[in-house]
Amino acid sequence: MATMMKRARLIFKVKRFVPFLYEYFTSRHGGKKKWLSLAVIIGYFALPFDLIPDFLSIFGILDDVMILTLILQQVVKQAPQELKEKYDLDY
């Protein structure tokens, strides 16, 4: 339950992610894990298959949001502490 609450709070901080992600992916921190995260994000939205098809209304969209927040949560965990503090993203 605590993990779900953290992911829910992550959704409300989404406007901080654009500058955070830009700075994270242009920095020298992270190595191969950083590029693997980027490949997973792009691959999930670029490939035509889905866990729950989007035509199933809210459930299809909800699974996309949940997977995106899971990936973003992992990116935040990998980020350097000073970058997390700069954008107030503690996970």
N, C-alpha and C positions, 0 to 999 in steps of 0.2 A: 504493500500500500504506500509506503514511503517513497518508493521508486516512482510510482505513478504520479505522486504529488510533485516530485522534482521535475518530471517531464512536463507536467501541466504548467508549472511556473516557467519552464523553459520556453513554452509557446508564447507567453506574454512578454518575454524579453527578445522577441524575434527581431525588432528593429535595431538591436545592438549587434546582431550577427553579421550584417553586411560588412561594416568596417572591421569587426573582429576577424571574420573569415579572410578578408583581403589581407590584413596584416599577418595573420597566421600563415597563409599560403605563400606570401612573399618573403617571409622570414626564413632564416636558415635552421630553425628548430623543427624537430619532428621526423626528419628523414623519410624512410620508406613508408612508415605508417601514415604520414601526412598525405602522400600521393595515393595510397590505397583508399583512404577515406574519400578523397575527391573522386576517384574512379568509381567507388560504390555509389556515391550520390548521383553522379552523372549517369551511370549505368542503370540505376533503378528507375530514373525518370525517362531515360532514352529508350530502354527496351520495352517491347509491347506487352510483356506478360506482367501479371500483378498477383499478389496474394489473394485479394478479394477484388473482383472486377469493379470498375468505377460505375458501371450501369446499375449496380445494386444500391444506388442512392447514398445515403449517409455512411453506410458501412464501407463502401469502396473508397470514399474520401478519407474516412477515419483511419483506415489502415495505412494510407499514404502519410498522413500526419504523424502517426505513431512511429513508423519506420524512420521518417525524417528526423523526428526528435531523438530517437535512439542513436542515429548516426551523429547528429550534432552533439549529443551528450558525450559520446566517445571522443569527438574532436576536442571538446572543451577539456576533457580529462587529460588528453595528450598535450595540451598547450602549456607553455611555460607559465609559472605562477604569476609573474609580473604582468603578462598579457591578460590573464583571468581577472586580476585585480583592477587593471585599467578599465575593463569593460563590465566589471561587477558581475562576473559569471563564475560562481563558485559551485562546483559539483564534485 
